[in-house]
Every structure is written in structure tokens, then in C-alpha cells.
Amino acid sequence: MRKFGINLRGRIKNFNLPKNQPLIPLFEAIVNSIHAIDERKKLGEDFNSYIMIKIIRSNQLSFGANELSPISSFEIIDNGVGFNEENLNSFMESDSTYKAAIGGKGVGRFSWLIAFEKADIESIYWDHNCYVKRKFEFSTANSAINDTLTECQDQQDNRTSIRLENCMEPYAKVLPKRGLTVALRIIQHCLVYFISSDCPKIILVDDDDSYDLNQIFHEKIQTEENSVTIEIGNEMFELLHVKAEENSVNGNKLYLCAHNRLVETKELDKYITDLDREIYEKSGFWYIGVLRGSYLDDNVDMNRLSFNIPDGGTLDSLANIVTIDQIMKSVIVEVSNFLSDYLQPITQNKMKRISDYVTYKAPQFRHLLKYMSDDIAHIKPNLSDDKLDDELHRIKREFDRHTSQENTKLLSDLNKGAITSDEYIERFGQQIEKINSANGAALAEYVAHRKVILDLMEFAIRRQDDGLFQKESFLHNLIYPMRTTASDIPYSNHNLWLIDEKLAYCSYVSSDISFDNSPKEKRTDIMVLDKPVAVSDEENRGREYETIVLFELKRPMRNDYSSSSNPVNQLYEYVTKLKGNNVKDKDGRIIRIGSNTQFYLYAVCDITSTLEQILTFHDFTQTPDKMGYYRYHEKMNAYIEILSYDKIISDAQKRNKILFDKLGI
């Protein structure tokens, strides 16, 4: 019996195996098999090398007819040099340096006993004049192994079997279920070995299915003949470009390898803006970069799961130590150059799409194309309109912040005498250009908003599929939100410009709110109290208003008006009520009307036959365009106009046509 020279339980406890890495023990066993085959070849033997991996599934019944039983164990068989005396001595010694020259840490086998209950080992190899067999169990339950050798008379070749028995939780629940998935994971982890022309034949067997991993590699993976040498500080790295046609790779990746084994994977989509799944969808491959170098070999941690390399910092602050950030920056340059023919069309299409978007849908961002071009270039391709809008909003906030800081610094430099008057004039001109561009973009946004509102209004006056027209409330909310006053919403939320541009400037607006805020009171749809020219946001302080504008909105194509129920009578009734000086605003204060208060009354509705009879009776005059009527009621000091929806849309389109044309919408 031969004992381990360590506390086996303690050593395994100290081995860090992440819970999402259940195949690491399998990878370790496969790489050990590759090393054993290489060692036998170095002895000068000529043989057909192979590694066979067998998947062993549990007897647990699956829940569905097509569902696979879970994997419980693996068996790895090779015809390498075997567990001869030198290899057994290394196996029995923790942190052995026996394989140090090829990157062996002497600890990989301990991962077997973290994820699996035990490992059964049987090794037959040529020892002097005959084949001998060594068989033992590797588990935490045994502090020693059976060191007995037995002679094998009928053996024809070396054969070593490592059987990893009974995968344990939490690793068992994250083991892949499909054999092909395991095969592809092995190829990805051992990619550098598969690239070598000296790679042994590797077969994965899963019940009746068999996977030739070498064939899968050659059919699905293309490697470029030349690799690139990267120099960072005093360190040299080799970057190998690989095209993977296998969909399950599912991403563009950089493999950071140590001693030909995959240690860390970086998702390149996070580093190269225009690199995404489009390269696979259009060109049929995922990009994999394989990075190797003695610096990575020397700085891999004991368990080969990460590197002891700082993430960031500068060469000076880290005593000339190359960092991961520096490595990634250099790699990204080379990868971008290699993929330039594939990335350029993606970049061009993305920039055209962004340019079209800010031109036709979001002109408020147009200035960013000039002043924030680098930030725009870093927007990922193929974003939805909503996500693209979010990105442009983020960049605009950054533009506004930078512009504000530059303005403050410019004034500060001038006050401190840090710049001359001529320098100030030059920098001021540059700042004004940026500010004007931003203001122009804001104006473009407002103009585009008007175009949308007009399109919505045209839609609202059309007959619907059910033969009916939009309700009054739809048009009401389009022009001015119902149940609101000017203090409830900002100006940008209403569209009174549809009727008259000067209605943007008013001191009080009440929309669909009854006088005195009493639900029993009749209400006008929109009431505007204003001075005809002055712009005022002051509250009602008891003064007599010089101008009152009242609106009444009706459903499109309504044709049931009568002599007692029509918009003309309703507007006159509102005027009469206001003239009584008993009506209060939302704050309970009297809305004061004087003898000189001028009323402007508007009925917004379609001029149907019943309404036309009423207008004729009240002696209205038709407008020159035949789309409305008007008259002046001298006793009430009231000018009243009947505006059809067609007239409002037509007039608004004419007023804004030059703006729409300049904006190209």
C-alpha cells in the first residue's frame, strides 16, 4: 500500500471549483490523457493514439419520451504512457512539479473528488518485458491506494481508464444533458490541442451515439494559417484567429489560454461595438481568438481557473506589470483589423440607420451626429427604436453636461485672465455654434411633433371600420387634455397652435372643467383668458380681462343639431354667464368681465346640413375657402367663428409647410 503525502480531505476542501463549472474534472482528465500520449510518443514509440470518453447516464427515469436521463459518470480511456512508477509518484504527491514544464500544477486531479464521489483508475502499460496492470480507487475515503502490479499476458497495447463516478450536487444539476453539448465543450476547452496536427483521435460515446471530436472540429472550425504576434511592454503574445461555424458557440469570444488550456473567456461583443450575432447570421461563423504566451503561462492560478494578473492600472503604477486591460486593448485592435471586411458593412448600415432615425423620427438628436460622433459610433447595431432612442437620450445628456461645463470654464478662464480676448472670441464662437445646433435640434423636434399631431388629426376625422367617427374626447385630448388647466400641464402637452399660433401665450386655460369646479355646472371645452398681445403667466388677481377665448368641440360629422342645441347657442350662453361676474376660476376667485372685454368664440366641428341651417338663420358669413363661417355679435362684443376640422388641418398644414419641407418630413 502506498499513502498520500498530504491531508487529502483538506487539500480537496481548499480546491476552488465554481458551481457552474461541472465539466472541469472531465477536462482535467482529458488533458492528462493528452499529456500521457505525448509522453509515450517522446519515448519513440510508434502507435495510433486515441482517447475515448464514455458518458454514463443514471438509471433515473426521464419525465418525457424524448428526455434524456441525467449524466452521472464519465469514463476516459487512452493509450498513453500509463500510470508507471514516475507518474504514480507524481499522482501521490500534491503540487507535484513532475509536469511543470508542460504547465502541470500537480493539483488538477483533486477537482475529480469535488464534483464526483470517487475515481476508479485502471492502467495497463508496458513495463520492461511485459504488460502490467495497476488498479486502485481514488477517494476521500481512502488515505492510501493499492500499489500492487499484476501481469497481463494477453494485452496488446497500453490502456488507462479513469472513471469519474457519481457526479454530486451542486454540480450534477448543471451538467449538460446532451452528448453533443459535452463534445462541443471539450473542443472549446481543448481548442489549442485540436488545432495541433499531432492531436490524438478523440471520440465521445453516449449510449448508441458516437461523436468524432476531431471531425467536428475540422468541419465546424476554421483556423487561419497565420497568427499575429502582439507585443505589450516586454511581453510577447500570440493571437490565433479562429472561425467557428458551430452555432452553439453562440458568441464572439477570446480564449485566454495557459499551457494550451482554456482558462478565461472574454465576450468580444462587449469590447467591439459592431461585433454581434449578425456576423454569424450573415457570414456563417462566430469569431474565436486564441491568445497564448509565456506571460499567461507564468501567471495562471493553481487551479487553472483564472489568472493572477491585475485588471487595470498603468505600467508606472503597477511596476511595469502588464494588465488585463492592456492585453484586451491590444487584442481588440488586431481582432478589429482581422474582421474589418465583416465589420465595415455592419458599421455602415448602423450609421445609416441612426442618421435616418434622427432625420425622420428624432431630429432633436441631429446635432449629436456632428458633436458626439465617437459616442454615436459606440451605439450597438440592430437596436430597437426604443433602445436606440434611450441611447441617444443618454448621449444628449452627456452633450448638455459637457456644453454647460465648457461654458462655465470659458467664463472662468476669461475672468481669471487665463485667455486673451481673441482666444475668448474664438472659443465663444465655437460654443455658440454648438448651442445653436442643439437649439435647432430642439426646434426640429417640435416641428416633427406638429407633423405627428396633424397626421393624428387627419386619422381622427376619418370614418372607422365600424362606420362611426372618433368621439369628441379623442379630438379634445389631441388639442388640449381634458380635465386640466394650464397649471396642470406644460405647454408642450397641448396643441392649441392647431387653431391659432398666439394661443400658446395665455395666462389661464381651463379645459373641460366646469365653472367653479362644480360637476353640476355646464362647462366650455376650452376657456382661455388672455390679453390680446401681452404674454402673461400671472394668476387671477381680480383684474378685468381684456380678452376671453372660448372653444366648443364636437364629434366629426355630427348632424343632429337643433335650434336649441347647437354650438352657437352654447357659446352665447357661456358668454352670458361670464358677463354676470359670478363665475369663479379653479381657485375660487371671480373671473371679472368688463364692458370692453372682447370675446373670441370658436366652434370646432364639421359643417353638416343641420348646422348649416342654424348658421344661415344666425346670419353667418362663409369664409373665402368655403370651409368655415364667421360673424361678429356686436351686443356681446363677441367674434364667433365656426371652424371645420378640414379647415383647421388645411390651415395648419399651410402654416407649417415650409418647416416640414426644410426638415424633410
PyMOL commands that set and color helices and strands:
alter all, ss='L'
color gray80, all
select helices_A, chain A and resi 8-13+24-42+85-92+100-102+108-115+172-174+179-189+191-195+213-220+247-249+268-270+278-283+294-298+324-338+340-360+363-365+368-371+373-377+385-415+421-460+472-479+491-493+496-498+501-504+515-517+567-579+609-617+645-663
alter helices_A, ss='H'
color red, helices_A
select strands_A, chain A and resi 2-3+50-57+71-78+116-127+130-138+144-145+149-152+159-167+201-206+209-212+221-223+228-232+235-244+253-258+261-267+286-292+484-485+508-511+526-530+544-553+592-604+621-622+628-633+638-643
alter strands_A, ss='S'
color yellow, strands_A
deselect
rebuild
show_as cartoon
